[in-house]
Amino acid sequence: MSRIVVVDIDGCIGCEACVEECPEVFSMGPGDLAQVFNPEGADEKKIEAAMEICPVNCIFWED
């Protein structure tokens, strides 16, 4: 993967939508906020589905 998925924890509301959509990549971390624990755990299409389901759009790609 040439880019890596990142969660902006300052924007995260802890809804767990990304974890439900893509548990291979996301988990709940400190403060009950989403975190990326395995950035290569799923293909980009599945990660992008988690990005799209995020109600606060705090998941993005970083080069």
Secondary structure as UniProt FT lines:
FT   STRAND          4..7
FT   TURN            9..11
FT   HELIX           17..21
FT   TURN            23..25
FT   STRAND          26..28
FT   HELIX           30..32
FT   STRAND          34..36
FT   TURN            39..40
FT   HELIX           44..53
FT   TURN            55..56
FT   STRAND          59..62
//
